[in-house]
Amino acid sequence: PPPAPAGETPRSPPPERTLGEASVTLGEVAVVENPVALAARPSSPDLYVAEKAGRIRHIEVTTSGQDRTPRYQVQRTPVLDLSDEVIDQGEQGLLGLAFSTDGRRLYVDYTAEPDGRTMVVEYTLGDRDTVERDSRRVLLEVEQPFANHNGGHLAVGRDGFLYIGLGDGGDRGDPLEQGQDPTTLLGSILRIDPLAAAGDLPYAIPSGNPFADAQGGAPEVWLYGVRNPWRFSFDRATGDLWVADVGQNEWEEITWLPATGGFDAGRGANLGWNEMEGTHEFDGDNPEGAVLPIHEYGHEDGACSITGGYLYRGSAIPALQGAYLFADYCAPGLRAIQAHEGQVLAERTWPELGGSQIQSFGEDLDGELFVLSAAGPVLKVVPG
């Protein structure tokens, strides 16, 4: 990976336009079976979608005409079919995918037969978008004590390292107290270097990890104190990390973790669970130094479970520039907040867009955003 840039990370200026000016709709670009994650392959306009049952589908993107309007075509044959290995029940399934920065490696996260453990596996891709099955390499296996709160999101940061989201292991209220224990991998977001191996491990521990020396925490842990991070993303302009964490009974939360110098967004952060649910006490007081969310909302109007998205950095909708888009799985509509330096300036909901059961977002190489509905549509955020 490239070295960390020197000095402080440039900050984004305050937004020039407000969310109230944003005219937004959703355009259907494809239909697949229960899509749960989307990633763009570097150096290609094409998109890849994970179906919860265990398949990776390739959406070919071509452009035509003077306006270069994109066309989307789902390829018939899955790029990868793990359905025989994946438990597809409740919160279990194929839950995440990401590409290495050179686009040659595909990473997947799924709950595996027969015991529901989390598997993070790497595959090599050929020139024709086909997975080389013999290239399968297991990076990580994590036992799950319960069937829920698997996390499952994967992201490759600007540092080239792989970030892995893991929930607290499940059941209600974190009975095993994993969230506040950085020595366990559960209840954390991990950071590993999958392109190197160290000792008996198929990956290396980046030297900047907060517990890289195994003192006070597991070397893989990047941040901890999360219940079920569904989803997290990096701002492509600043490197800031945005984490959406699903609450227990009352509060859904979004935490902003700024990059202050190089690739340090979220390093060593404690997000408070299970002592805190959002900004509210749950099983104790706010841990000293814990980072509270920038935004939270309750379970009014049928809301039940946050679906995290991305900071919009596309060009098609200027009024959305710098707004964080997200949704709730149970309540209909697309949501957004507009923030600057940790202060939420505006929030907005488009209740007519997307319906309910929005379970993930994706971003293409141009910064345009996509919405995934459990019902099957892959929807693009476009001007209204």
VOVOBA-750285 format. One line per 3 residues: number of its first residue (from 1); for each residue y, z, x of N, C-alpha, C. Coordinates in steps of 0.02 Angstrom, whole numbers, padded with zeros to 5 digits. Example, Ala and Ser with C-alpha at 12.3 -4.5 7.8 and 13.67 -1.06 7.14 Angstrom:
<nodes>
1> -00284/00390/00660/-00225/00390/00615/-00165/00390/00660  -00112/00354/00642/-00053/00357/00684/00002/00394/00645 $
</nodes>
This chain:
<nodes>
1> -00060/00000/00041/00000/00000/00000/00063/00000/00043  00119/-00023/00015/00181/-00025/00054/00205/00046/00067  00244/00056/00121/00271/00122/00134/00323/00141/00081 $
4> 00332/00206/00071/00382/00229/00023/00451/00211/00049  00495/00187/00004/00562/00170/00025/00600/00232/00046  00644/00225/00093/00683/00281/00117/00739/00297/00068 $
7> 00761/00360/00069/00818/00380/00028/00800/00391/-00044  00850/00402/-00085/00839/00415/-00155/00826/00351/-00194  00787/00358/-00247/00773/00301/-00290/00834/00284/-00331 $
10> 00854/00220/-00333/00912/00202/-00375/00900/00219/-00447  00951/00247/-00480/00945/00266/-00549/00972/00211/-00594  00947/00209/-00656/00971/00160/-00704/01038/00181/-00732 $
13> 01084/00134/-00744/01148/00152/-00775/01138/00170/-00848  01187/00203/-00879/01181/00218/-00950/01174/00153/-00990  01138/00155/-01046/01128/00094/-01086/01194/00067/-01112 $
16> 01201/00001/-01110/01262/-00031/-01134/01261/-00042/-01209  01201/-00044/-01238/01195/-00055/-01310/01151/-00001/-01339  01157/00011/-01404/01120/00064/-01436/01060/00037/-01473 $
19> 01013/00082/-01488/00954/00062/-01525/00971/00035/-01594  01026/00059/-01623/01046/00035/-01688/01060/-00040/-01690  01073/-00070/-01632/01087/-00141/-01629/01024/-00183/-01619 $
22> 00968/-00150/-01607/00907/-00186/-01592/00875/-00215/-01655  00865/-00280/-01655/00829/-00314/-01709/00761/-00332/-01683  00709/-00300/-01711/00642/-00303/-01683/00592/-00319/-01737 $
25> 00542/-00360/-01719/00484/-00369/-01762/00423/-00376/-01717  00365/-00384/-01747/00303/-00393/-01710/00271/-00459/-01730  00252/-00497/-01679/00218/-00561/-01691/00146/-00559/-01667 $
28> 00100/-00578/-01710/00029/-00576/-01692/00013/-00631/-01641  -00019/-00612/-01586/-00038/-00662/-01535/-00113/-00671/-01529  -00152/-00622/-01553/-00225/-00627/-01549/-00256/-00575/-01594 $
31> -00320/-00583/-01608/-00359/-00534/-01645/-00424/-00523/-01607  -00438/-00460/-01590/-00501/-00442/-01558/-00529/-00382/-01595  -00584/-00354/-01572/-00616/-00298/-01607/-00593/-00232/-01578 $
34> -00556/-00193/-01617/-00535/-00125/-01599/-00506/-00122/-01529  -00450/-00156/-01516/-00420/-00156/-01449/-00390/-00088/-01432  -00403/-00065/-01371/-00381/00002/-01353/-00339/00003/-01289 $
37> -00337/-00051/-01251/-00297/-00054/-01190/-00284/-00127/-01172  -00226/-00139/-01141/-00207/-00207/-01121/-00176/-00204/-01051  -00193/-00252/-01010/-00164/-00257/-00943/-00153/-00330/-00925 $
40> -00101/-00341/-00885/-00088/-00408/-00858/-00116/-00412/-00787  -00146/-00469/-00771/-00172/-00478/-00703/-00117/-00505/-00659  -00100/-00471/-00605/-00047/-00496/-00560/-00060/-00568/-00538 $
43> -00006/-00605/-00531/-00006/-00675/-00511/-00031/-00722/-00565  -00041/-00697/-00626/-00063/-00739/-00681/-00027/-00717/-00745  -00010/-00763/-00790/00021/-00744/-00853/-00029/-00716/-00903 $
46> -00094/-00720/-00887/-00145/-00702/-00935/-00149/-00627/-00947  -00176/-00609/-01005/-00183/-00540/-01025/-00257/-00523/-01034  -00273/-00459/-01025/-00342/-00436/-01032/-00341/-00374/-01077 $
49> -00387/-00373/-01125/-00388/-00321/-01176/-00456/-00287/-01175  -00455/-00220/-01177/-00517/-00182/-01182/-00532/-00168/-01255  -00591/-00188/-01277/-00615/-00169/-01343/-00653/-00103/-01336 $
52> -00641/-00058/-01382/-00668/00009/-01376/-00745/00010/-01370  -00778/-00039/-01399/-00851/-00040/-01397/-00879/-00056/-01328  -00836/-00081/-01282/-00859/-00091/-01214/-00848/-00160/-01184 $
55> -00808/-00202/-01215/-00798/-00270/-01189/-00726/-00279/-01165  -00718/-00318/-01112/-00652/-00340/-01088/-00644/-00412/-01109  -00591/-00426/-01148/-00578/-00494/-01172/-00518/-00524/-01135 $
58> -00524/-00588/-01120/-00473/-00625/-01084/-00431/-00665/-01134  -00365/-00654/-01133/-00319/-00693/-01174/-00281/-00741/-01127  -00297/-00805/-01132/-00264/-00855/-01090/-00194/-00869/-01118 $
61> -00145/-00870/-01075/-00075/-00882/-01095/-00051/-00946/-01063  -00030/-00994/-01104/-00003/-01057/-01080/00066/-01068/-01111  00106/-01108/-01080/00173/-01123/-01107/00181/-01198/-01115 $
64> 00222/-01217/-01164/00235/-01287/-01177/00304/-01296/-01206  00329/-01358/-01204/00394/-01373/-01233/00450/-01352/-01188  00510/-01374/-01206/00568/-01359/-01165/00585/-01285/-01164 $
67> 00569/-01250/-01219/00584/-01178/-01221/00529/-01136/-01191  00476/-01169/-01166/00421/-01134/-01133/00391/-01080/-01177  00381/-01095/-01240/00352/-01048/-01287/00279/-01033/-01268 $
70> 00262/-00969/-01260/00193/-00953/-01241/00144/-00961/-01298  00084/-00982/-01282/00029/-00986/-01329/-00027/-00941/-01303  -00060/-00907/-01350/-00111/-00858/-01331/-00178/-00879/-01360 $
73> -00230/-00879/-01319/-00296/-00900/-01341/-00349/-00852/-01314  -00384/-00818/-01360/-00438/-00773/-01339/-00498/-00815/-01317  -00523/-00802/-01258/-00582/-00837/-01233/-00645/-00808/-01266 $
76> -00692/-00852/-01281/-00751/-00831/-01319/-00794/-00781/-01281  -00805/-00794/-01218/-00850/-00752/-01178/-00813/-00694/-01148  -00835/-00632/-01159/-00802/-00575/-01128/-00803/-00579/-01052 $
79> -00750/-00556/-01020/-00748/-00553/-00948/-00800/-00503/-00923  -00809/-00449/-00961/-00856/-00397/-00943/-00882/-00365/-01007  -00947/-00353/-01011/-00977/-00322/-01070/-01017/-00261/-01048 $
82> -00989/-00202/-01064/-01021/-00139/-01046/-01047/-00102/-01108  -01054/-00138/-01163/-01070/-00106/-01227/-01135/-00068/-01225  -01182/-00088/-01182/-01246/-00052/-01178/-01239/00014/-01140 $
85> -01183/00023/-01105/-01173/00084/-01065/-01123/00132/-01096  -01085/00108/-01147/-01029/00146/-01173/-01047/00181/-01238  -01027/00244/-01245/-01031/00279/-01309/-00968/00262/-01348 $
88> -00976/00231/-01405/-00919/00212/-01447/-00921/00254/-01511  -00899/00315/-01506/-00898/00361/-01563/-00836/00405/-01558  -00799/00410/-01613/-00741/00454/-01613/-00692/00435/-01558 $
91> -00676/00483/-01515/-00629/00470/-01461/-00662/00441/-01398  -00727/00430/-01401/-00763/00403/-01344/-00765/00327/-01348  -00771/00295/-01290/-00775/00223/-01287/-00750/00197/-01221 $
94> -00740/00131/-01218/-00704/00100/-01162/-00630/00113/-01174  -00598/00151/-01131/-00532/00179/-01147/-00476/00153/-01103  -00490/00124/-01045/-00436/00102/-01002/-00457/00047/-00955 $
97> -00407/00007/-00935/-00417/-00044/-00883/-00353/-00055/-00845  -00360/-00076/-00783/-00303/-00091/-00740/-00326/-00138/-00685  -00277/-00172/-00654/-00291/-00217/-00599/-00259/-00191/-00535 $
100> -00292/-00206/-00479/-00262/-00192/-00414/-00200/-00237/-00407  -00157/-00219/-00359/-00094/-00256/-00352/-00104/-00329/-00333  -00161/-00345/-00302/-00174/-00415/-00285/-00212/-00452/-00340 $
103> -00231/-00416/-00393/-00266/-00447/-00449/-00339/-00462/-00437  -00365/-00441/-00381/-00435/-00458/-00364/-00485/-00406/-00388  -00461/-00347/-00406/-00505/-00293/-00427/-00486/-00269/-00497 $
106> -00536/-00258/-00537/-00528/-00233/-00605/-00557/-00162/-00609  -00517/-00116/-00635/-00539/-00047/-00643/-00547/-00032/-00718  -00602/00001/-00735/-00613/00020/-00805/-00630/00095/-00808 $
109> -00614/00125/-00866/-00628/00195/-00880/-00664/00198/-00947  -00724/00230/-00948/-00761/00234/-01011/-00803/00297/-01013  -00822/00317/-01074/-00869/00373/-01083/-00939/00344/-01088 $
112> -00983/00370/-01047/-01046/00336/-01035/-01105/00369/-01070  -01153/00326/-01089/-01218/00350/-01111/-01253/00385/-01052  -01294/00437/-01064/-01307/00467/-01130/-01266/00529/-01144 $
115> -01229/00555/-01093/-01200/00622/-01099/-01125/00622/-01109  -01092/00563/-01112/-01021/00560/-01125/-00977/00575/-01066  -01004/00572/-01006/-00962/00584/-00947/-00913/00527/-00938 $
118> -00856/00541/-00907/-00807/00489/-00891/-00828/00452/-00829  -00827/00385/-00834/-00842/00342/-00777/-00781/00300/-00761  -00762/00298/-00698/-00710/00252/-00674/-00744/00205/-00625 $
121> -00744/00140/-00642/-00784/00091/-00605/-00740/00033/-00584  -00753/00006/-00526/-00717/-00052/-00500/-00763/-00113/-00499  -00734/-00171/-00518/-00768/-00235/-00513/-00722/-00284/-00477 $
124> -00752/-00331/-00442/-00715/-00386/-00411/-00714/-00446/-00457  -00656/-00479/-00461/-00650/-00539/-00502/-00650/-00601/-00459  -00682/-00653/-00484/-00682/-00717/-00450/-00621/-00757/-00468 $
127> -00616/-00817/-00440/-00558/-00860/-00452/-00555/-00885/-00524  -00611/-00885/-00558/-00613/-00911/-00627/-00616/-00856/-00679  -00587/-00800/-00664/-00583/-00744/-00711/-00652/-00720/-00733 $
130> -00699/-00723/-00688/-00765/-00697/-00704/-00779/-00637/-00659  -00810/-00586/-00688/-00826/-00526/-00649/-00889/-00538/-00608  -00887/-00520/-00545/-00945/-00523/-00503/-00985/-00459/-00515 $
133> -01038/-00463/-00556/-01073/-00404/-00578/-01102/-00363/-00519  -01121/-00397/-00466/-01149/-00361/-00409/-01096/-00321/-00371  -01032/-00332/-00390/-00979/-00297/-00355/-00966/-00228/-00384 $
136> -01002/-00209/-00437/-00991/-00145/-00470/-00992/-00088/-00419  -00939/-00047/-00423/-00933/00010/-00378/-00906/00070/-00417  -00946/00122/-00422/-00925/00182/-00458/-00877/00221/-00414 $
139> -00816/00231/-00440/-00766/00269/-00403/-00769/00343/-00419  -00780/00359/-00483/-00774/00428/-00504/-00818/00441/-00565  -00851/00498/-00565/-00888/00522/-00623/-00865/00593/-00638 $
142> -00846/00606/-00700/-00822/00673/-00719/-00859/00695/-00782  -00894/00750/-00778/-00929/00776/-00836/-00879/00800/-00888  -00895/00787/-00952/-00851/00807/-01007/-00888/00860/-01049 $
145> -00858/00920/-01056/-00892/00973/-01092/-00895/00962/-01168  -00849/00922/-01195/-00847/00906/-01266/-00835/00831/-01273  -00840/00807/-01335/-00836/00735/-01347/-00765/00709/-01356 $
148> -00716/00754/-01360/-00647/00731/-01371/-00604/00746/-01310  -00543/00722/-01313/-00493/00731/-01259/-00517/00703/-01193  -00538/00640/-01194/-00561/00606/-01134/-00505/00576/-01092 $
151> -00444/00572/-01121/-00393/00535/-01085/-00414/00462/-01081  -00423/00437/-01019/-00451/00370/-01011/-00403/00318/-00987  -00337/00333/-00986/-00290/00282/-00966/-00291/00273/-00890 $
154> -00283/00210/-00868/-00279/00193/-00798/-00214/00155/-00785  -00185/00166/-00727/-00126/00128/-00707/-00124/00124/-00631  -00105/00067/-00605/-00093/00060/-00534/-00018/00064/-00522 $
157> 00003/00112/-00483/00074/00123/-00471/00102/00073/-00421  00168/00077/-00412/00200/00034/-00363/00177/00049/-00292  00147/00108/-00283/00120/00126/-00217/00052/00095/-00205 $
160> 00024/00060/-00255/-00042/00029/-00248/-00100/00074/-00263  -00086/00138/-00278/-00139/00186/-00292/-00158/00186/-00366  -00218/00210/-00380/-00244/00212/-00448/-00232/00281/-00479 $
163> -00199/00281/-00537/-00186/00342/-00574/-00234/00345/-00634  -00265/00403/-00644/-00318/00412/-00693/-00300/00471/-00738  -00296/00460/-00803/-00281/00513/-00850/-00344/00545/-00877 $
166> -00347/00611/-00874/-00403/00649/-00901/-00378/00704/-00946  -00406/00709/-01007/-00388/00763/-01052/-00419/00829/-01029  -00408/00881/-01069/-00429/00949/-01049/-00503/00962/-01059 $
169> -00541/00912/-01081/-00612/00921/-01090/-00632/00931/-01162  -00583/00944/-01206/-00598/00944/-01276/-00604/01012/-01309  -00625/01007/-01372/-00626/01062/-01420/-00554/01082/-01435 $
172> -00544/01137/-01471/-00478/01156/-01493/-00448/01209/-01448  -00386/01199/-01429/-00349/01250/-01393/-00368/01258/-01320  -00406/01211/-01292/-00426/01214/-01222/-00464/01279/-01208 $
175> -00522/01289/-01240/-00558/01353/-01233/-00582/01367/-01162  -00591/01314/-01122/-00613/01323/-01052/-00554/01331/-01004  -00493/01329/-01032/-00431/01339/-00994/-00427/01292/-00933 $
178> -00438/01229/-00948/-00435/01178/-00895/-00364/01157/-00879  -00320/01158/-00931/-00253/01130/-00921/-00213/01163/-00866  -00219/01229/-00861/-00180/01266/-00811/-00220/01280/-00747 $
181> -00274/01243/-00738/-00315/01252/-00678/-00315/01188/-00638  -00272/01182/-00587/-00269/01121/-00548/-00329/01110/-00502  -00375/01159/-00500/-00435/01149/-00458/-00488/01107/-00494 $
184> -00479/01095/-00560/-00523/01051/-00597/-00489/00985/-00608  -00529/00932/-00615/-00499/00866/-00627/-00477/00857/-00699  -00505/00896/-00745/-00487/00890/-00816/-00417/00919/-00827 $
187> -00385/00895/-00881/-00317/00917/-00897/-00266/00893/-00846  -00279/00836/-00815/-00237/00813/-00759/-00228/00737/-00760  -00180/00714/-00722/-00176/00644/-00702/-00191/00643/-00627 $
190> -00239/00602/-00608/-00261/00598/-00539/-00229/00539/-00503  -00228/00542/-00437/-00206/00485/-00396/-00254/00477/-00338  -00285/00418/-00333/-00331/00404/-00278/-00315/00336/-00248 $
193> -00341/00325/-00188/-00336/00260/-00155/-00405/00227/-00158  -00416/00181/-00206/-00482/00152/-00214/-00499/00099/-00161  -00450/00079/-00122/-00462/00027/-00072/-00485/00055/-00005 $
196> -00491/00120/-00002/-00515/00152/00059/-00570/00202/00041  -00610/00219/00088/-00663/00269/00078/-00655/00323/00131  -00672/00383/00111/-00665/00439/00158/-00727/00484/00152 $
199> -00765/00489/00206/-00825/00530/00205/-00875/00505/00155  -00897/00550/00110/-00946/00531/00060/-00914/00502/-00003  -00848/00500/-00005/-00813/00476/-00065/-00802/00401/-00062 $
202> -00804/00367/-00119/-00789/00295/-00121/-00714/00281/-00124  -00673/00331/-00115/-00600/00323/-00116/-00571/00372/-00065  -00507/00363/-00051/-00471/00408/-00006/-00419/00448/-00046 $
205> -00400/00505/-00021/-00347/00545/-00050/-00281/00526/-00017  -00233/00500/-00055/-00168/00485/-00024/-00136/00547/00006  -00106/00540/00063/-00079/00598/00099/-00024/00634/00060 $
208> 00009/00599/00015/00063/00630/-00023/00041/00669/-00084  -00024/00670/-00099/-00048/00710/-00156/-00032/00783/-00145  -00013/00819/-00199/00011/00888/-00189/-00042/00936/-00163 $
211> -00106/00922/-00176/-00160/00965/-00152/-00206/00926/-00105  -00177/00881/-00067/-00217/00838/-00023/-00260/00878/00026  -00236/00937/00044/-00274/00980/00090/-00323/01025/00054 $
214> -00330/01016/-00013/-00377/01055/-00054/-00356/01129/-00059  -00293/01144/-00043/-00268/01212/-00049/-00230/01219/-00115  -00258/01259/-00161/-00224/01272/-00224/-00240/01223/-00279 $
217> -00277/01171/-00265/-00294/01122/-00316/-00341/01069/-00289  -00369/01029/-00334/-00413/00975/-00314/-00372/00921/-00280  -00397/00892/-00225/-00358/00842/-00188/-00338/00782/-00230 $
220> -00378/00764/-00281/-00362/00706/-00323/-00305/00718/-00372  -00290/00780/-00388/-00242/00796/-00441/-00171/00778/-00419  -00138/00739/-00463/-00068/00720/-00451/-00022/00766/-00493 $
223> -00040/00776/-00557/-00005/00825/-00599/-00056/00855/-00646  -00038/00911/-00678/-00086/00945/-00721/-00049/00976/-00780  -00087/01012/-00823/-00057/01043/-00881/-00049/00996/-00940 $
226> -00096/00947/-00946/-00095/00901/-01003/-00155/00913/-01047  -00146/00900/-01111/-00200/00910/-01160/-00242/00847/-01168  -00209/00792/-01182/-00243/00727/-01187/-00190/00672/-01178 $
229> -00176/00653/-01116/-00122/00605/-01103/-00140/00535/-01129  -00109/00517/-01185/-00127/00454/-01219/-00064/00413/-01229  -00033/00384/-01191/-00040/00352/-01128/00016/00372/-01081 $
232> 00014/00347/-01018/00069/00358/-00972/00086/00292/-00939  00147/00285/-00916/00169/00222/-00886/00225/00234/-00837  00233/00186/-00791/00287/00189/-00742/00342/00140/-00763 $
235> 00404/00162/-00757/00461/00118/-00768/00465/00069/-00710  00458/00005/-00724/00456/-00045/-00671/00523/-00051/-00634  00577/-00025/-00663/00642/-00029/-00630/00654/00030/-00583 $
238> 00632/00090/-00601/00648/00149/-00562/00587/00184/-00532  00527/00170/-00557/00468/00206/-00536/00457/00271/-00571  00501/00289/-00619/00492/00350/-00657/00427/00348/-00697 $
241> 00397/00407/-00706/00334/00413/-00743/00349/00443/-00811  00321/00412/-00864/00328/00435/-00933/00258/00452/-00958  00250/00514/-00982/00184/00537/-01005/00189/00558/-01078 $
244> 00148/00527/-01120/00142/00548/-01190/00079/00591/-01196  00087/00652/-01220/00030/00698/-01225/00019/00718/-01297  -00043/00710/-01320/-00061/00726/-01389/-00062/00801/-01398 $
247> -00030/00825/-01452/-00026/00896/-01466/-00086/00923/-01503  -00084/00989/-01516/-00138/01023/-01550/-00128/01020/-01625  -00087/01064/-01652/-00079/01069/-01724/-00011/01046/-01749 $
250> 00040/01049/-01705/00108/01042/-01730/00152/00993/-01694  00145/00984/-01627/00196/00949/-01589/00165/00895/-01544  00195/00835/-01548/00179/00780/-01502/00236/00774/-01452 $
253> 00221/00756/-01390/00273/00761/-01338/00274/00702/-01290  00334/00690/-01263/00345/00639/-01212/00382/00673/-01154  00354/00667/-01094/00384/00697/-01035/00407/00643/-00987 $
256> 00469/00652/-00963/00499/00606/-00915/00496/00639/-00846  00467/00604/-00798/00459/00630/-00730/00492/00580/-00682  00554/00593/-00661/00591/00544/-00622/00565/00539/-00550 $
259> 00571/00479/-00523/00558/00467/-00452/00622/00483/-00415  00620/00531/-00370/00680/00551/-00335/00686/00522/-00265  00631/00499/-00238/00631/00468/-00172/00563/00439/-00156 $
262> 00557/00373/-00160/00492/00342/-00149/00447/00348/-00209  00383/00358/-00196/00332/00358/-00249/00313/00430/-00267  00361/00469/-00291/00347/00540/-00301/00352/00562/-00374 $
265> 00358/00516/-00421/00368/00535/-00490/00309/00576/-00516  00322/00638/-00536/00270/00681/-00564/00231/00720/-00513  00245/00713/-00450/00204/00745/-00397/00202/00821/-00407 $
268> 00141/00847/-00419/00130/00919/-00425/00157/00950/-00488  00178/00910/-00536/00209/00938/-00597/00157/00973/-00640  00179/01027/-00672/00140/01063/-00722/00173/01051/-00789 $
271> 00138/01018/-00836/00168/01001/-00900/00156/01055/-00954  00126/01110/-00935/00128/01169/-00978/00068/01185/-01020  00027/01135/-01039/-00030/01149/-01083/-00082/01191/-01044 $
274> -00115/01242/-01075/-00113/01261/-01144/-00069/01321/-01159  -00027/01339/-01111/00021/01392/-01125/00074/01367/-01174  00089/01303/-01170/00142/01273/-01211/00115/01213/-01249 $
277> 00140/01203/-01310/00131/01142/-01348/00200/01112/-01358  00217/01061/-01321/00285/01037/-01321/00330/01090/-01290  00385/01106/-01323/00430/01159/-01299/00415/01226/-01331 $
280> 00358/01233/-01364/00341/01292/-01403/00282/01329/-01372  00284/01395/-01374/00230/01435/-01348/00166/01421/-01388  00110/01415/-01353/00046/01405/-01386/-00002/01462/-01369 $
283> -00016/01472/-01305/-00062/01525/-01286/-00031/01568/-01231  00035/01575/-01233/00070/01614/-01184/00141/01590/-01174  00171/01610/-01119/00239/01591/-01103/00239/01527/-01061 $
286> 00297/01494/-01059/00303/01434/-01019/00290/01451/-00946  00241/01419/-00914/00227/01434/-00844/00289/01422/-00800  00297/01464/-00750/00355/01457/-00706/00356/01388/-00674 $
289> 00412/01354/-00681/00421/01288/-00651/00392/01231/-00691  00361/01245/-00749/00332/01191/-00788/00386/01144/-00815  00368/01081/-00823/00414/01030/-00846/00407/01023/-00922 $
292> 00461/01034/-00959/00459/01027/-01031/00473/00955/-01051  00449/00935/-01110/00458/00865/-01130/00531/00847/-01144  00545/00783/-01136/00611/00756/-01151/00619/00746/-01226 $
295> 00561/00737/-01261/00562/00724/-01333/00498/00750/-01363  00504/00778/-01424/00445/00800/-01461/00458/00787/-01535  00405/00783/-01573/00411/00776/-01645/00353/00811/-01679 $
298> 00364/00832/-01740/00313/00869/-01777/00270/00823/-01819  00228/00854/-01860/00178/00817/-01898/00202/00802/-01969  00267/00794/-01978/00293/00775/-02043/00274/00702/-02058 $
301> 00274/00686/-02121/00262/00616/-02143/00196/00588/-02118  00147/00632/-02110/00081/00608/-02093/00067/00599/-02019  00115/00611/-01976/00104/00603/-01904/00051/00651/-01879 $
304> 00012/00629/-01829/-00043/00672/-01805/-00057/00664/-01731  -00041/00607/-01700/-00064/00595/-01632/-00021/00541/-01599  00014/00558/-01546/00059/00511/-01514/00021/00458/-01476 $
307> 00047/00397/-01478/00024/00341/-01437/00081/00321/-01391  00073/00336/-01327/00127/00322/-01279/00132/00248/-01263  00192/00227/-01243/00204/00157/-01227/00239/00147/-01161 $
310> 00292/00108/-01162/00327/00088/-01101/00402/00090/-01111  00438/00096/-01056/00510/00083/-01056/00519/00007/-01057  00557/-00017/-01104/00565/-00090/-01111/00610/-00116/-01055 $
313> 00583/-00163/-01016/00621/-00196/-00962/00616/-00272/-00969  00600/-00296/-01028/00599/-00368/-01040/00669/-00395/-01050  00673/-00459/-01065/00738/-00492/-01074/00748/-00519/-01145 $
316> 00695/-00520/-01185/00700/-00551/-01251/00743/-00512/-01300  00746/-00445/-01292/00783/-00402/-01339/00830/-00357/-01299  00890/-00381/-01282/00935/-00343/-01239/00951/-00273/-01264 $
319> 00955/-00264/-01330/00973/-00198/-01357/00918/-00147/-01347  00857/-00169/-01330/00802/-00123/-01316/00799/-00104/-01242  00840/-00135/-01200/00836/-00125/-01128/00841/-00050/-01112 $
322> 00790/-00025/-01078/00789/00045/-01058/00767/00094/-01111  00745/00069/-01169/00719/00114/-01222/00644/00122/-01212  00620/00182/-01227/00549/00197/-01223/00517/00186/-01291 $
325> 00469/00140/-01295/00435/00125/-01358/00368/00162/-01362  00353/00189/-01421/00291/00225/-01432/00275/00223/-01506  00222/00258/-01527/00202/00258/-01597/00162/00322/-01611 $
328> 00141/00330/-01673/00096/00384/-01692/00036/00352/-01726  -00024/00375/-01709/-00084/00344/-01735/-00089/00348/-01811  -00066/00402/-01841/-00074/00413/-01913/-00015/00390/-01955 $
331> 00044/00391/-01926/00104/00373/-01964/00123/00301/-01949  00142/00262/-01999/00157/00192/-01987/00221/00181/-01947  00223/00127/-01910/00285/00105/-01880/00288/00110/-01805 $
334> 00338/00076/-01779/00355/00076/-01708/00413/00125/-01698  00412/00162/-01643/00463/00212/-01629/00494/00200/-01561  00554/00225/-01551/00587/00218/-01486/00636/00275/-01476 $
337> 00644/00294/-01413/00699/00339/-01394/00738/00305/-01338  00802/00320/-01336/00845/00295/-01283/00872/00356/-01246  00860/00359/-01182/00878/00418/-01143/00914/00398/-01080 $
340> 00951/00446/-01052/00983/00436/-00987/00983/00502/-00951  00954/00502/-00891/00952/00561/-00848/00928/00623/-00884  00874/00614/-00922/00841/00671/-00953/00869/00691/-01021 $
343> 00919/00656/-01046/00948/00672/-01111/00935/00615/-01160  00906/00631/-01217/00894/00581/-01268/00959/00566/-01304  00980/00504/-01302/01043/00483/-01332/01033/00458/-01404 $
346> 00976/00429/-01418/00964/00401/-01484/00888/00395/-01495  00868/00396/-01557/00798/00382/-01575/00797/00341/-01638  00744/00303/-01646/00740/00258/-01704/00667/00244/-01720 $
349> 00653/00233/-01784/00588/00213/-01807/00593/00150/-01849  00548/00103/-01838/00541/00044/-01881/00477/00055/-01921  00480/00090/-01979/00419/00108/-02015/00381/00049/-02042 $
352> 00414/-00008/-02048/00381/-00066/-02077/00341/-00106/-02025  00344/-00087/-01962/00313/-00127/-01909/00248/-00096/-01885  00195/-00136/-01885/00134/-00117/-01852/00084/-00078/-01892 $
355> 00106/-00051/-01950/00060/-00010/-01989/00040/00053/-01952  -00014/00085/-01974/-00039/00144/-01939/-00095/00123/-01892  -00126/00171/-01860/-00180/00160/-01812/-00158/00116/-01752 $
358> -00095/00124/-01731/-00074/00095/-01667/-00102/00140/-01613  -00146/00112/-01571/-00180/00155/-01523/-00166/00138/-01450  -00124/00088/-01438/-00105/00075/-01369/-00049/00024/-01366 $
361> -00018/00020/-01307/00033/-00029/-01291/00013/-00064/-01226  00044/-00120/-01213/00033/-00156/-01150/00096/-00190/-01129  00099/-00211/-01066/00158/-00242/-01037/00137/-00303/-00997 $
364> 00171/-00360/-01007/00155/-00419/-00967/00196/-00419/-00903  00188/-00471/-00863/00222/-00473/-00799/00297/-00481/-00805  00321/-00502/-00864/00393/-00510/-00875/00425/-00448/-00906 $
367> 00385/-00396/-00918/00411/-00335/-00948/00413/-00337/-01024  00386/-00389/-01055/00382/-00390/-01128/00322/-00347/-01150  00328/-00318/-01209/00280/-00268/-01231/00235/-00293/-01287 $
370> 00175/-00264/-01290/00125/-00280/-01340/00100/-00215/-01372  00081/-00221/-01435/00058/-00165/-01475/-00014/-00180/-01497  -00059/-00131/-01489/-00129/-00140/-01507/-00145/-00096/-01567 $
373> -00171/-00128/-01620/-00191/-00091/-01680/-00267/-00089/-01684  -00293/-00030/-01704/-00366/-00023/-01710/-00395/-00074/-01758  -00355/-00100/-01804/-00379/-00150/-01852/-00394/-00217/-01820 $
376> -00369/-00228/-01759/-00386/-00290/-01724/-00329/-00331/-01696  -00270/-00331/-01728/-00216/-00373/-01702/-00189/-00350/-01635  -00174/-00398/-01592/-00133/-00388/-01533/-00065/-00417/-01549 $
379> -00014/-00375/-01551/00052/-00393/-01575/00103/-00390/-01519  00148/-00438/-01518/00201/-00439/-01467/00266/-00416/-01498  00303/-00375/-01461/00369/-00353/-01483/00418/-00410/-01470 $
382> 00447/-00436/-01522/00491/-00495/-01517/00555/-00483/-01556  00607/-00524/-01544/00669/-00516/-01582/00658/-00526/-01657  00693/-00486/-01696/00687/-00491/-01769/00723/-00551/-01795 $
</nodes>
